[in-house]
Amino acid sequence: MQVRYDSEADAIFLRLRPAHGGEAGGRRLDDTRIAHLDHSGRVFAYEFLFVSRGVSLEGIGSDDVALIRETLRPVSRLAVA
């Protein structure tokens, strides 16, 4: 897993797994969340915007939610719902 935080953009990029065949683009889940897809159509990463307001995991698959929670656990100031 790879985590990148951009404090100026108030955004976190989480790569959960390798992108098979490379990145194919992103799918906006809502105004604050983007799912990044590989060429097989599988989500390999998520981008969360305005993270200082918290992160919503609603509508994300349970396996990915578990990985995201595990990855963000050390970030104690971030509210994950």
Summary of the structure (lengths in Angstrom):
residues: 81
radius of gyration: 12.0
end to end distance: 20.2
largest distance: 35.2
contacts: 203
relative contact order: 0.23
helix: 17%
strand: 41%
